[in-house]
């Protein structure tokens, strides 16, 4: 399970973007810092395909 999180703080923007790889799927979570944001999960045929996406 690999997870990476990125933050943007510039001017009035304060956002985050995170991706978590789990087997043959990945889950992306993004939004304004301090909120739960929006979550999207995408399934792939193989773990290798998920890593390349």
C-alpha positions in Angstrom: 0.0 0.0 0.0 1.7 3.2 -1.2 0.3 6.6 -0.4 1.5 10.0 -1.5 0.0 13.4 -0.5 0.7 16.8 -2.0 -0.3 20.2 -0.7 -0.7 23.6 -2.5 -0.6 26.8 -0.5 -0.4 29.8 -2.7 -2.2 33.1 -2.3 -5.7 32.2 -1.2 -5.4 28.5 -2.4 -4.9 25.8 0.3 -5.6 22.4 -1.3 -4.4 18.8 -1.1 -4.2 15.9 -3.5 -3.5 12.3 -2.3 -3.2 9.0 -4.1 -3.1 5.5 -2.5 -2.2 2.4 -4.5 -3.7 -0.9 -3.2 -3.3 -4.0 -5.3 -4.9 -3.4 -8.7 -6.7 -0.2 -7.8 -5.9 3.3 -6.8 -7.8 5.8 -4.7 -7.5 9.6 -5.3 -8.6 12.1 -2.6 -8.5 15.9 -3.3 -10.0 19.1 -2.0 -9.5 22.1 0.3 -7.2 21.5 3.2 -9.2 20.8 6.4 -12.0 19.0 4.6 -12.5 15.4 3.8 -12.5 16.3 0.1 -13.6 14.2 -2.8 -12.6 10.5 -3.2 -12.5 8.5 -6.4 -11.4 4.9 -6.8 -10.4 3.3 -10.1 -9.9 -0.5 -10.7 -7.4 -1.8 -13.2 -6.9 -5.3 -14.6 -3.5 -5.7 -12.9 -1.3 -4.1 -10.2 1.2 -3.1 -12.9 -1.5 -1.3 -14.8 -2.6 0.6 -11.7 1.0 1.7 -11.0 1.4 3.0 -14.6 -1.8 5.1 -14.5 
